[in-house]
């Protein structure tokens, strides 16, 4: 890859990375009300208060990661596929 290609990749990678981090933070904050719900449901189901406590802590993070991946991955993959197509040498086959 030429130097100009590296600059393009970096210029294309930074905005989705910042957007992904922002979306992850937002979704985790919005999912915080899941903590007591997951904790109480799991404690009633298993009787294990320690596992219920940690599951309640991890539930918003897991939801945040899944939602962020569902939103960010298709856009990022499409952007990089388009960039790859534009940076490919004209003599190579697709």
Secondary structure, 3 states (H helix, E strand, C coil): CCHHHHHHHHHHHHHHHHHHHHHHHHHHHHCCCHHHHHHHHHHHHHCCHHHHHHHHHHHHHHHHHHHHHHHHHHHHHHHHHHHHHHHCCCCCCC
